[in-house]
């Protein structure tokens, strides 16, 4: 019957039941195989002994027959007590007392030339199994056929005992194996059950929970440690997600509230409003919303690890193109670009990094900003400096947190999103690089942002040589 027709197919069994059933089946097969191998070995030894004794018995009977033995035959020490000597006419010439007065023990005709025939027969009168050795010999009185046999009582008893022993050993051994395996599996799976209950309580709403790690240094303990590590990472991700959602809600609420307030005020006295000015103000708020949504989309793509088309990008050329595109900045931007700063990356993302860094420098600069591009030690290095108030050492990592803005930045540009530098660092990390706040050069008291990205393979070789 196929597994599909079973009411409880093995695929629906518990792990404990499947392991127990499999182990019990293996033990049963091994026991049956072992008993069968033992029986065949003992049987072969017994038959080997029968063959040796039968050969001695037929040799003794041959000597007696050639010496003219007739009538009553004597027993031998080999246990073959059933002996007959048949004449050429089929009459019994001589026999042991057990066969005295009986006809031929069998009609088997041994081969000519003195060859020995060994076989098993059944006596018609008693239904006993006989191991028989036969030979044809020539005597002065003519050709004779010799039979020497013994009852197979040992083999019969062995066969019966084997069947009973096989059944008994298989049943008892399989039962003991099933009990031991079931207890071992239950003991091994007990920590898994505890972990399952603890995970159920954690997913049911209990935060900050961990599963119990068993004391044993086995796979179950490793599983518990991996589960705890996964729970820790998930908790960290959830915390970041909650904070991110809260920050997004706060940032989106401000422009939406401002836009709604402007429109409500304008609609209260529509005849007194300058509608082109109202539209321009609403457009500014819509632009701010668009910038926030665009930045959030970039953040989502970076966190999702979406593959980007990459190609060799000359950061010096990218910097020149970016400065040529910028018009009407509040302060001038100086450029120092050296050749050889070619990296393998996404042109659009790297352009976004340069834009964010320059926007940040222009926003905080007092009178000027500077952009330098160079190749150092197998890395392309981009430095953006300004002569503003700088970044306090306590805030150098905080500026890379999402939606975090220094008080001066909020004062200078209320429309910023606080996502420029975090996005720039995420892009740098995605390209195998870093973005850090460095120490400003002499003569520059403001902030210095330093971007480092590994050079592409060709330019790296060029630098090494």
C-alpha positions as CSV (number, residue, x, y, z in Angstrom):
1,X,0.0,0.0,0.0
2,X,1.4,3.4,-0.9
3,X,2.0,6.1,1.6
4,X,-0.9,8.1,0.1
5,X,-3.4,5.4,1.0
6,X,-2.2,5.1,4.7
7,X,-4.4,6.8,7.3
8,X,-1.2,8.0,9.1
9,X,1.6,8.0,6.6
10,X,5.2,8.2,8.0
11,X,5.5,11.8,6.8
12,X,2.9,12.8,9.4
13,X,4.6,10.9,12.3
14,X,6.5,12.8,14.9
15,X,10.2,12.9,14.8
16,X,10.3,10.7,17.9
17,X,8.1,8.1,16.3
18,X,10.1,8.1,13.0
19,X,13.5,7.8,14.7
20,X,12.2,5.0,17.0
21,X,10.6,3.1,14.1
22,X,13.7,3.4,11.9
23,X,16.1,2.4,14.7
24,X,13.8,-0.6,15.6
25,X,13.7,-1.7,12.0
26,X,17.5,-1.5,11.7
27,X,17.9,-3.5,14.9
28,X,15.4,-6.1,13.8
29,X,17.2,-6.5,10.4
30,X,20.6,-6.8,12.1
31,X,19.2,-9.4,14.5
32,X,17.6,-11.5,11.8
33,X,20.8,-11.2,9.7
34,X,23.0,-12.2,12.6
35,X,20.8,-15.2,13.6
36,X,20.6,-16.3,10.0
37,X,24.4,-16.0,9.6
38,X,24.9,-17.9,12.9
39,X,22.5,-20.7,11.8
40,X,24.2,-21.1,8.4
41,X,27.6,-21.2,10.0
42,X,26.5,-23.9,12.5
43,X,24.7,-25.8,9.8
44,X,27.8,-25.7,7.6
45,X,30.0,-27.0,10.4
46,X,27.5,-29.8,11.1
47,X,27.4,-30.8,7.5
48,X,31.2,-30.6,7.2
49,X,31.3,-33.0,10.2
50,X,28.7,-35.3,8.5
51,X,30.7,-35.3,5.3
52,X,33.9,-36.3,7.1
53,X,32.3,-39.0,9.1
54,X,30.3,-40.2,6.1
55,X,33.6,-40.5,4.1
56,X,35.1,-42.6,6.9
57,X,32.0,-44.7,7.1
58,X,31.8,-45.5,3.4
59,X,35.5,-46.2,3.3
60,X,35.1,-48.7,6.2
61,X,32.1,-50.2,4.5
62,X,34.0,-50.5,1.3
63,X,36.8,-52.4,3.0
64,X,34.3,-54.8,4.7
65,X,32.5,-55.4,1.4
66,X,35.7,-56.1,-0.5
67,X,36.6,-58.6,2.3
68,X,33.4,-60.5,1.5
69,X,31.1,-59.2,4.2
70,X,27.5,-60.7,4.0
71,X,24.5,-60.9,6.3
72,X,25.0,-58.7,9.4
73,X,27.2,-55.6,9.3
74,X,28.9,-54.2,12.4
75,X,28.6,-50.6,13.6
76,X,31.3,-48.1,13.1
77,X,32.5,-45.4,15.5
78,X,31.4,-42.6,13.1
79,X,27.7,-42.7,14.0
80,X,26.6,-43.9,10.6
81,X,24.5,-46.9,11.8
82,X,22.3,-47.3,8.8
83,X,24.4,-49.4,6.4
84,X,23.4,-51.6,3.4
85,X,25.3,-53.5,0.7
86,X,23.2,-54.1,-2.4
87,X,24.0,-56.7,-5.1
88,X,23.9,-56.1,-8.8
89,X,20.4,-57.8,-8.9
90,X,19.0,-55.2,-6.3
91,X,19.0,-57.6,-3.4
92,X,20.3,-56.7,0.1
93,X,23.5,-58.5,0.6
94,X,24.4,-57.2,4.0
95,X,22.9,-54.6,6.5
96,X,23.2,-53.3,10.0
97,X,20.6,-54.5,12.6
98,X,18.4,-51.4,12.1
99,X,17.9,-52.3,8.5
100,X,17.8,-56.1,8.9
101,X,14.9,-57.6,7.0
102,X,14.1,-54.4,5.1
103,X,14.4,-53.7,1.5
104,X,16.7,-51.3,-0.1
105,X,17.0,-48.1,1.9
106,X,16.8,-46.0,-1.4
107,X,16.9,-46.4,-5.1
108,X,19.6,-43.8,-5.7
109,X,22.2,-45.1,-8.1
110,X,25.7,-43.7,-7.3
111,X,28.1,-43.0,-10.2
112,X,30.5,-45.7,-11.5
113,X,34.2,-45.6,-11.0
114,X,34.1,-45.4,-7.2
115,X,32.8,-41.8,-6.9
116,X,31.0,-40.9,-3.6
117,X,27.4,-39.5,-3.7
118,X,26.2,-37.5,-0.8
119,X,22.5,-36.6,-0.4
120,X,19.5,-36.3,2.0
121,X,16.6,-38.8,1.9
122,X,13.5,-39.5,3.9
123,X,12.8,-43.1,5.1
124,X,9.3,-44.1,3.9
125,X,8.5,-46.0,7.1
126,X,9.5,-43.4,9.7
127,X,9.6,-40.1,7.7
128,X,13.0,-39.5,9.2
129,X,15.6,-37.3,7.5
130,X,18.7,-39.3,6.6
131,X,22.1,-38.1,5.5
132,X,23.2,-40.7,3.0
133,X,26.6,-41.5,1.5
134,X,26.6,-44.0,-1.5
135,X,29.3,-45.6,-3.6
136,X,29.6,-48.3,-6.3
137,X,32.5,-50.7,-5.9
138,X,33.7,-53.9,-7.6
139,X,34.3,-57.1,-5.6
140,X,35.3,-60.6,-6.4
141,X,31.6,-61.5,-6.2
142,X,30.5,-58.8,-8.6
143,X,29.5,-55.1,-8.4
144,X,28.1,-53.8,-5.2
145,X,26.3,-50.6,-4.2
146,X,27.1,-49.4,-0.7
147,X,24.9,-47.1,1.5
148,X,25.9,-45.5,4.8
149,X,23.5,-43.1,6.5
150,X,22.7,-41.4,9.8
151,X,19.5,-39.7,11.1
152,X,19.7,-35.9,11.0
153,X,18.4,-35.4,14.6
154,X,20.8,-32.6,15.5
155,X,20.0,-30.6,12.4
156,X,16.3,-31.0,12.9
157,X,16.6,-29.8,16.5
158,X,18.8,-27.0,15.4
159,X,16.3,-25.8,12.8
160,X,13.4,-25.8,15.3
161,X,15.5,-24.1,18.0
162,X,16.7,-21.6,15.5
163,X,13.2,-20.5,14.4
164,X,12.0,-20.2,18.0
165,X,15.2,-18.4,19.0
166,X,15.0,-16.1,16.0
167,X,11.4,-15.1,16.8
168,X,12.1,-14.6,20.5
169,X,15.4,-12.7,20.1
170,X,14.0,-10.5,17.3
171,X,10.9,-9.6,19.3
172,X,12.7,-9.0,22.6
173,X,15.6,-7.2,21.0
174,X,13.4,-5.0,18.9
175,X,11.3,-4.1,21.9
176,X,14.3,-3.2,24.1
177,X,15.8,-1.2,21.2
178,X,12.6,0.7,20.6
179,X,12.3,1.5,24.3
180,X,15.9,2.7,24.6
181,X,15.8,4.7,21.4
182,X,12.5,6.3,22.4
183,X,13.8,7.4,25.7
184,X,17.1,8.7,24.2
185,X,15.1,10.7,21.6
186,X,12.8,12.1,24.2
187,X,15.8,13.1,26.3
188,X,17.5,14.7,23.3
189,X,14.4,16.5,22.1
190,X,13.4,17.8,25.6
191,X,15.4,21.0,25.2
192,X,13.8,21.5,21.8
193,X,10.4,21.4,23.4
194,X,11.5,24.0,25.9
195,X,12.8,26.2,23.1
196,X,9.5,25.8,21.2
197,X,7.5,26.9,24.3
198,X,9.8,29.9,24.9
199,X,9.7,30.9,21.2
200,X,5.9,30.7,21.3
201,X,5.8,33.1,24.3
202,X,8.3,35.4,22.6
203,X,6.3,35.6,19.4
204,X,3.2,35.9,21.5
205,X,4.3,39.4,22.5
206,X,7.0,39.0,25.1
207,X,9.9,41.2,23.9
208,X,13.5,40.9,24.8
209,X,13.2,37.1,25.4
210,X,15.8,34.4,24.8
211,X,15.6,30.7,24.8
212,X,17.4,28.5,27.3
213,X,20.7,27.1,26.1
214,X,21.2,23.5,27.5
215,X,24.4,22.6,29.3
216,X,25.3,19.9,26.8
217,X,27.8,20.9,24.1
218,X,25.9,19.3,21.3
219,X,23.9,20.3,18.2
220,X,20.9,21.3,20.3
221,X,23.0,23.7,22.3
222,X,24.3,25.2,19.0
223,X,20.8,25.5,17.8
224,X,19.8,27.4,20.9
225,X,22.7,29.8,20.6
226,X,21.9,30.4,16.9
227,X,18.2,31.1,17.9
228,X,19.3,33.6,20.5
229,X,21.6,35.3,18.1
230,X,18.8,35.5,15.5
231,X,16.4,36.8,18.2
232,X,19.0,39.5,19.2
233,X,19.4,40.6,15.6
234,X,15.6,40.6,15.0
235,X,15.2,42.7,18.2
236,X,17.8,45.1,17.0
237,X,16.1,45.3,13.6
238,X,12.7,45.8,15.1
239,X,14.0,48.6,17.4
240,X,15.6,50.3,14.4
241,X,12.4,49.9,12.5
242,X,10.3,51.4,15.2
243,X,12.6,54.3,15.6
244,X,12.7,54.8,11.8
245,X,8.9,54.7,11.5
246,X,8.7,57.2,14.4
247,X,11.3,59.5,12.8
248,X,9.6,59.3,9.4
249,X,6.2,60.1,10.9
250,X,7.7,63.1,12.6
251,X,9.5,64.4,9.5
252,X,6.5,63.9,7.3
253,X,4.1,65.5,9.8
254,X,5.9,68.8,9.7
255,X,5.6,69.6,6.0
256,X,2.1,68.1,5.8
257,X,1.0,70.2,8.8
258,X,2.6,73.4,7.3
259,X,0.9,72.7,3.9
260,X,-2.5,72.1,5.5
261,X,-2.2,75.2,7.7
262,X,-1.3,77.4,4.7
263,X,-4.2,76.1,2.7
264,X,-6.7,76.4,5.5
265,X,-5.7,80.0,6.2
266,X,-5.9,80.9,2.6
267,X,-9.4,79.3,2.2
268,X,-10.7,81.3,5.2
269,X,-10.3,84.6,3.4
270,X,-9.7,83.6,-0.3
271,X,-10.3,87.2,-1.6
272,X,-7.5,88.6,0.6
273,X,-4.9,86.0,-0.4
274,X,-2.1,86.2,-2.9
275,X,-2.8,82.9,-4.6
276,X,0.5,82.7,-6.6
277,X,2.4,83.2,-3.3
278,X,0.2,80.5,-1.6
279,X,1.0,78.1,-4.5
280,X,4.7,78.8,-4.3
281,X,4.6,78.1,-0.5
282,X,2.7,74.9,-1.1
283,X,5.1,73.9,-3.8
284,X,8.0,74.4,-1.4
285,X,6.4,72.0,1.1
286,X,5.6,69.5,-1.7
287,X,9.3,69.7,-2.7
288,X,10.3,68.9,0.8
289,X,8.0,66.0,0.9
290,X,9.4,64.8,-2.4
291,X,12.9,65.0,-1.0
292,X,12.0,63.0,2.1
293,X,10.2,60.3,0.1
294,X,13.1,60.1,-2.4
295,X,15.6,59.7,0.4
296,X,13.5,57.0,2.1
297,X,13.3,55.1,-1.2
298,X,17.1,55.2,-1.5
299,X,17.4,54.0,2.1
300,X,15.0,51.1,1.4
301,X,16.9,50.1,-1.7
302,X,20.2,50.1,0.2
303,X,18.9,48.1,3.1
304,X,17.3,45.6,0.7
305,X,20.7,45.1,-1.0
306,X,19.2,45.6,-4.4
307,X,21.9,44.9,-7.0
308,X,23.2,48.0,-8.9
309,X,24.9,48.2,-12.2
310,X,28.6,48.9,-11.6
311,X,31.3,50.2,-13.9
312,X,34.6,52.0,-13.7
313,X,34.0,55.5,-12.4
314,X,36.6,58.2,-12.3
315,X,35.9,60.2,-9.2
316,X,37.9,63.1,-10.4
317,X,35.8,63.4,-13.5
318,X,32.7,62.9,-11.5
319,X,33.7,65.8,-9.1
320,X,34.4,68.1,-12.0
321,X,31.0,67.3,-13.5
322,X,29.3,67.9,-10.2
323,X,30.9,71.3,-9.7
324,X,30.0,72.3,-13.3
325,X,26.4,71.4,-12.7
326,X,26.2,73.4,-9.5
327,X,25.3,77.0,-9.9
328,X,24.4,79.7,-7.4
329,X,26.0,78.1,-4.3
330,X,26.1,80.3,-1.3
331,X,29.9,80.0,-1.1
332,X,32.6,79.1,-3.7
333,X,33.9,75.5,-3.8
334,X,37.6,74.8,-4.5
335,X,38.5,71.7,-6.4
336,X,41.8,69.7,-6.2
337,X,41.5,66.5,-8.3
338,X,44.3,64.1,-9.1
339,X,44.2,61.4,-11.7
340,X,44.0,57.6,-11.0
341,X,41.0,57.7,-8.6
342,X,39.0,55.1,-10.5
343,X,36.7,52.8,-8.6
344,X,34.2,50.2,-9.6
345,X,30.8,51.4,-8.6
346,X,27.4,52.8,-9.5
347,X,27.7,56.3,-11.1
348,X,24.3,57.4,-9.8
349,X,25.0,56.4,-6.2
350,X,28.5,57.9,-6.2
351,X,27.1,61.1,-7.7
352,X,24.5,61.2,-4.9
353,X,27.3,60.9,-2.3
354,X,29.2,63.9,-3.8
355,X,26.0,65.9,-3.9
356,X,25.2,65.2,-0.3
357,X,28.7,66.0,0.9
358,X,28.9,69.3,-1.0
359,X,25.4,70.3,0.1
360,X,26.4,69.7,3.7
361,X,29.6,71.7,3.3
362,X,27.9,74.7,1.6
363,X,25.2,74.7,4.3
364,X,27.7,75.0,7.1
365,X,30.5,76.9,5.5
366,X,31.2,80.5,6.4
367,X,33.1,81.7,3.3
368,X,34.3,78.7,1.3
369,X,34.4,75.0,0.9
370,X,36.9,72.6,-0.7
371,X,36.7,69.3,-2.6
372,X,39.8,67.1,-3.0
373,X,40.1,63.8,-4.9
374,X,43.2,61.6,-4.8
375,X,44.4,58.0,-4.8
376,X,46.2,56.8,-1.6
377,X,47.4,53.3,-0.8
378,X,45.0,51.4,-3.0
379,X,42.0,53.6,-2.2
380,X,40.3,56.6,-3.8
381,X,40.0,59.3,-1.2
382,X,37.4,62.2,-1.4
383,X,37.7,64.9,1.2
384,X,35.1,67.7,1.5
385,X,36.0,70.5,4.0
386,X,34.3,73.8,5.0
387,X,35.3,76.7,7.2
388,X,32.2,76.7,9.3
389,X,31.9,76.0,13.0
390,X,32.8,72.3,12.6
391,X,31.4,69.2,14.2
392,X,31.9,68.6,17.9
393,X,33.8,65.3,18.6
394,X,30.8,64.1,20.6
395,X,28.6,64.4,17.6
396,X,30.8,62.9,14.9
397,X,29.0,59.6,14.9
398,X,25.6,61.1,15.7
399,X,25.5,63.0,12.3
400,X,25.3,59.6,10.5
401,X,22.1,58.7,12.3
402,X,19.0,59.0,10.3
403,X,17.0,62.2,10.7
404,X,19.7,63.6,13.2
405,X,20.4,67.2,12.5
406,X,22.7,69.6,14.4
407,X,21.1,72.7,15.7
408,X,23.1,74.9,13.3
409,X,21.9,72.8,10.4
410,X,18.3,73.2,11.4
411,X,18.8,77.0,11.7
412,X,20.5,77.3,8.3
413,X,18.3,75.0,6.4
414,X,14.9,74.1,7.8
415,X,14.0,72.0,4.7
416,X,16.7,69.4,5.2
417,X,15.7,65.8,5.9
418,X,18.7,64.6,8.0
419,X,19.2,61.7,5.6
420,X,22.0,63.0,3.4
421,X,25.0,61.8,5.5
422,X,23.4,58.5,6.6
423,X,22.6,57.7,2.9
424,X,26.1,58.7,1.9
425,X,27.7,56.3,4.5
426,X,25.4,53.5,3.4
427,X,26.4,53.9,-0.2
428,X,30.1,54.0,0.8
429,X,29.7,50.8,2.8
430,X,27.9,49.2,-0.2
431,X,31.0,50.0,-2.3
432,X,33.3,48.4,0.3
433,X,34.4,51.8,1.6
434,X,34.0,54.2,4.6
435,X,32.7,57.7,5.3
436,X,34.0,59.3,8.4
437,X,34.4,62.7,10.0
438,X,38.1,63.6,9.9
439,X,40.4,66.2,11.5
440,X,40.4,69.5,9.4
441,X,43.5,70.6,7.7
442,X,45.5,73.6,9.0
443,X,43.7,76.8,8.1
444,X,40.3,75.1,8.0
445,X,38.4,75.2,11.3
446,X,35.2,73.7,10.0
447,X,34.2,70.1,9.3
448,X,36.0,67.5,7.2
449,X,34.2,64.5,5.7
450,X,36.4,61.8,4.2
451,X,35.2,59.2,1.8
452,X,37.4,56.1,1.0
453,X,36.6,53.5,-1.6
454,X,38.9,50.7,-2.9
455,X,40.3,51.4,-6.3
456,X,39.3,49.2,-9.2
457,X,41.7,46.3,-10.1
458,X,43.5,48.0,-12.9
459,X,44.3,51.2,-11.1
460,X,45.3,49.3,-8.0
461,X,47.9,47.4,-10.0
462,X,49.1,50.7,-11.5
463,X,49.6,52.2,-8.0
464,X,51.5,49.1,-6.8
465,X,54.0,49.4,-9.6
